[in-house]
């Protein structure tokens, strides 16, 4: 079950080592049992030493192979560890595929909002008792998948600017990762890790954007959350680095992405030994930013509280170069497509601390998954157009423009001529003087509609109520009119 293709791309930095398209697979090493993980890592290292470019992943549930004190759910159907050696590497040039379509449908969270809120409260109670300081709590979204996973990867890539995007493809599965977080980068004897903790949505205006970035940079809660993980990773790096060499050149910086802000810290050190993949992973895996602190107890709580195995999500995805350089991401914002079962799974979550607001934590998980959920083909674009006999469609060009903008954003096929033809069909033979046409556009570019008459005796003043709850004005589902 070799990986047929591996793509690594950093959209904002073409000079990054994380820009590689690998072809010409020659060998694959994989582990489906926990006692085969370490041999798999060693074989991957040997393939790199033989002059090949080696790409692959380590699933979260592989952790007990590196430290038996770590506990996880029983693994999913995917291998725990999977690496393929390739002969050729070139710079990637997206888009990689638009020849075949895809469809995601019936994408659902594995737990209800109320269940997630209850789990947050449970974790907060454990924190208040002194069991842990922080726990990373996650859940999965699952849905049906049809078509080309590479096309889905290409389409999402056009809309995100996360620096560690990756696509791994085999006959049985595809991994699509859009991670903003560096796990580790080794060059020579220098190792760098960049834990990410602290999230805020982008603003709808430049003024609001500046305000939200400032709020995140000055947030004591997010700084505290970030610092806990920084201390954990400094300790982890100390296991494999020269005494006194571990330092923090950048603390609590805020990175800006298209949909959100993230708080990031850089930690560097000088390796004391050879720095093999096995040595590094024994010290660092899983990354503390996706477990919590202390790591062992946090992982026990994750095993007790979360509903299912994480799989590749929150594991690590990476590239081993023949030069000895290696780089891995933390596999967050990551989807797995199971081809035979025609299923897709996407993980989301966040760090829970003593003063976490359950409602805000829930909203953060939805913000992080928004870019993926927007590709669920079970929603449609929507316009509601007024029609009057003798006058035609009210504000036709404005409705047409808005639907076209939504179609461009969500990558729905849209033809102006078909939009207008569909509206005309909707009112052909209409008996009423006035009507409302509700026209929908699905992901395949198909229009459908319903027509509702407006009777003069039904025209009356309306009472308008301002929505009491907060919502994200930068959400695509707010900026574009859909059935969501």
N, C-alpha and C positions, 0 to 999 in steps of 0.2 A: 504494500500500500504506500508507494512513494508519493511525495509531493511533486506534482507535475510542473508547478510554477510557483515562484515566490517573488513578491514585489514589496519593496520597502520604499516609502516616499515621504519626504518632508516638504510640504507645499511651499513653505515660506523660506526655505534655505536650500537652494540647489547644490551648494557645496558640501552639505552635511554628508557624513558617511552613510546616513540613513536614506540613501538614494541609490537603490540597486534593484535591477530586474534580473533574476537568475533563471537560466535555462540550461538544458542539457543535463538532466538528472542522471547520476551514475550509481548512487547507492543510498539506501535509507536505513536508519536504525530507529527502532521504536520499542516502547515498553508498555505493555498492557497490565503487568503485575508490578506491585510495589518493589519487589526484590530485583526487578530488571531495570529500574530507573538509573541507578549509579552506573551499571555497565553501558547503558545507552549514552549517558553523558560522556563516558570515557571514549566510547567509539566515535562519537561526534568530534571530540577533540583530536583523535587520531586522523580522521578524515580531513580536518582542517590542516593538520601537520603534513598531510600528503599533498597539499597544494590546492585543495578544493575550497570553494565558497560553500559554507554550510549554514542552512537556515532551518529554523524550527521553533518549537515551543515546549514549555514545561507547564503542565496543568497544576492548579492550586492543590489538588488532591495528591500530588506527588510529594508533598512536604514531609510526610512521615519517613520517607526513604532517606532524607537528609538529616532528620532528627526524630528518633522514635517517640520523643515526648510530645510531638505535635500531633493533634487529632483533627480529622476531617470527616466529612460524610464518605461513605463508600463511593468510589469513582463512577463517573458517567460512562457511557458506551465508547467515548473517545479514548485513544491512548493517553497514558499519563505523561509520556515524553515522546517526542517525535522530531527527528532531524533528517534532512536530506542533503546530500552533497551534490553540488552543481559544478559543471566545467566552465560555464561562461557567465560573465556579469557585464551588464551595460547600464547606462543611465536610463531610468524609466521616462517614458514620454506619454502621459495621459492625454486623452481618454484611452483606456485600454480596450474597451469593448462597448459598442452601441448596436451591434448587429442583431443580438437577441434580446428580447424583453425579459421582464420579471414581474412577479406579483406577490406581494405580501398581504395576507388577509387574516382576519380574526386574531389580531395581535392582542393578547391579554396578559395582565399581570398574574403571577401565580398566587398572589395573596391580595386580599382586599385592602383598601386604604385603612379601614378600621383595624385589621389584623396588623398592618405595619405599625400603626400608631401604638398598638398594645405592645408590640415587640420593643419599640423605642422606650416605652415606659418601663418595661422589664429590665432592659439594659441600664437605664438610668438608676433604677433601684439597686442593681448590682454595683454600680459605680459608687452610689451613696454609702454602701456597706463597706467599701474599700477593697472589693474584689479586683477591680481594674480601674484604670484611669480613662481609657478610651476603647471603644469597640467599633470596628467598621461593619455596619449592618447592610446587607444587600438582599436583593431578590431578582428573579428572572421574569422577563416577558417572553411569551412563546406564541407562535402563529404558524400558519401554513405558508409554504414558499414554493413558487413555481418559476422555472426559467433559469436565467443566467446569474449566478452570484457575482461574476466579474462585472457584469453590467451594473448591478446594484452598487458594487464597490466604486465603480467609475462615477456613477451619479452622485453618491454621497461625497466623494472626493472633491467634486466641484463646489460643494457647499460648506465644507469644513476647512479649517486651517490648522488642525492639530499637527504637531511636528513628528509624531511617530505612527504614521498610518502604515498598515501592512496587510497583505493578502497572501494567504497560503492555501493552495488548492490541491486536493487529492481526488481520487475516483469516488471516495465515499463521503467526503466532507470539504467544506471551505471555511476558513477563518478570515473574518473581515474585522480588522482592528483600526480604530481611529483614536489612538491614545495620545493624550497630551503629556504623559509622564515618563521621564527617563528612569529606568531601574538602575542600570549601571553602564558605564562606558570605560573600557580599559584600553589604554594606548601606552605602550612601553610598560613602565612600572607604576604608572599613575592611574588611579581609579576615581571616577566621579559618580555620584548619585544625586538625584534631584527630587526629593519627596515633595508631594503636592497635597496640601490640606488647606481648605478655605475656598469657598465658591460664592460668586454673586452673579446675578443675571446682568446682561448689558442693558443700558437704558434705551428708551425710545428716541431720545434726542441727545445731541452732543452735551448739553448742559446736564441732563440726567445721567449720562454716561460718566462724566467727570465726577459727579456726586457719588455714584455707586462704587467707582474705583477707589475714591478717597475713603468711603465708609469701610470697604474691605481692608484697605491698607492700615486703617486705624482701629480695626475690630480686635478687642482684647480676646474675645472668644476664639476667633479664627487664629490669632497669633498663638494663643495657648495650645490649641489643637495641633497647630503646625509644630510648635516647639517640642511637644511630647514625642512626636514621630522623629524629629531631628535628633533628639537625645537617644532614642532607640537605635537609629541608624548609625549614629556616631559610635555607639557601643558595638554594633555589629561590625562596622568597618575596622574597629580596633582589634578585632580577632585576626585579621589578615594583613594589617598595615604596620609599618614601622612605628615604634613608640614615639609619640609627639608629632607624627606627620598628619594626623587627621585634623582638618580645620574647616571652617565655614566661611568661604569668601563672600557669599551672598545670602542674607537672611530676610525672609518675608517679602521678597519682591512680588509684585503683582503682574501677571501676564494677561494680555488682552486677546481674546478670541472672538469669533464672529457672534457667538451667542452668549458668552459668559466671560467672567474674570476668574482667574485662579491664583492663589497664593502659593509661591514656590520658594524653596530654599536649596542652595547648592552645597554639597559636602564633598570634599576631596581628600585623598590620602595617597601615600606611597606604599605599594605592596611589599610585604616582607619576604614573600616567597615567589614561586613561579607564577602564581595567580591563575591556576587552571580553572576551568569552568566548574568542576566539582568543588574545589576549595571555596570559590566565590559564592556559589549557591548554598553550600553548607553554612556559611556565615550570614548570608543576607536573605535567603528565600524562606517563606514568601516575604515580599516587601512589607515593612511595618506600616506603611500608609494604608494598606488594604486588610490589615489584621486588627491593629490596635496595640495597646501597651498595658501591661507586659504581654509579650507576644504569645507565650504558651497558654496563659489563662484566657486571653482574648479568643484564641482559636478554639478552646474548649467551649466557650460561650457561643461562638459562631456555629459550632457543631450542634449545640442544643437548641438554638433559637431559629436559625435559618432552615428553610423547608427542603432544600435540595442541594446537590453538589454544584459547585461553581464551574467546574470544567476548566477550559482555557481562560475564561474570564477571571481576572485578578491573579492569574499565573504570570508567565513571562514569555515574550516573543522576541526572537533575536537573530543576530547574524554574526557568524564567526568568519573572519577574513584570514586568508593564507598568510598574511603579514604578521599575524598574532593579535591584531586589533579585534576587539569584540564589543558589541553593543546590544543591549536588551531593553525593551520597554516593559512597563507594568501594564499588563493586558486589561486595561479598563476601556470603557466605550467600545466593547468588543462583542461581535456576533458570531455565532456558529450556525452554519447551514448543514443539515443532515440530508444528503441528496436522495437516498432511497426512501426515507420516511417523509420527504418533502416538508421538513420542519425547519424553523429558524428560531434561535434562542438569543436573547440579548440581556446582559446583566446591567444593573444599576444599583447605586447605594450611596452611603456616606458615613462619615465618622460621627459617632455619638459620644458626647462628653457630658459632664455633670449638669451644665446649664443649657443643654440643647433644648430647643423648642420642638416637640414632636411634629407639629404642623409644618414648621419651616423645614425640618429634615425631610418630610414627605415631599414637599414642594421641590426641594433640591434634587431628589431622585428623579422627579419628572422632568426637571430642567435638563439634567444630564442625558436623559434618553430622548429628548424632544427631536433631535436631528434624525434619529432612527425611526421613531414613531411616525414622523411626517411622511414616511414612504409606505405606510400601510395603505394598500390599494382599496381597502374597504370603505374609505371615505371619498366623498366627491366634492368638487367645487360647486358653488351655488350662487345663483343670482335670482332675485325676485323682481320682475319687471312689470310695470303697469302698462296695460293696453287699453286704448280708447278708440272706438270706431270713428273713422274720419280723421283721427289725429295720429294713429300709429302707436309706437312704443315710446314711452316717456324716458328721456335720458339714455337712449339706446347706446350711443357711442361711449358714454361713461360706464355703463354696465359691461359693455364689450371689452373696454380697456381693463377694467378691474379683473374680469375673469381671465383675460390673457396674461396679466401680471401674475395671478395666482398659478396659472398653468406653467408659466416659465419657472417660477420658484420651485414648484413641486414636480417638475419634469413631466407634466401631462401633455400629450399631443393636443394642439388647439388650432382650428382653422376658422377664421372669421366668417368665411362664406357658409360653413356648416352651422355655425352659431346662428346666423341670421335666417338660414333656411329652416332650422329647427323651430325658431320662434314663429315664423310664418306658418309652418305646419300646425303649430299649437293652436293658432287662432283661426285657421281655415274653417269656414262654416259656423263660426261662433254666433250664437243667438243673442248674447248680451251686449249692451253698449259699453260696459267696462268690465275688465277682468284682470286678475293678477296671474302672470305666468311664472311658475317656479321651475327654472331650468337647471339641470344638473349636468356636470361633465365628469366622467370617471377616468381612471388612469389609462384606459385604452383609447381615450379620445372620443368616446361615445356619449351622445347627448340623450337625455330623457327629460320629460317635463310633466307637470300637472297644471291644470287651469282651474282657477277658482273665481266665480262671478262676484262682482261687487254690485250690490243692490242699493239704490238710493236710500231706502228706508233704514239700511244698516249703517249708513255713514253717521258717525257720532264722535264726540270728543273722546280722546284716550287718556288714561292716567299712566304716567311714566314714573317708574321707580328706579332710583340709582342703585346699582348693584352694591351690596354692603361688604362683600368680601374682596380682599386684595387679589389682583391678577397680574400676570406679567404682560405689560403692553408691548414687549418686543417679541412675544410668541408669534410664530408664523400663523397659528390658528386664530390669533387676534387680528393680525395685519391683513390676512386674506380670508375671504368669506367661504367657509366650508360647512359640511354637515357634521363636523366634530363638535 
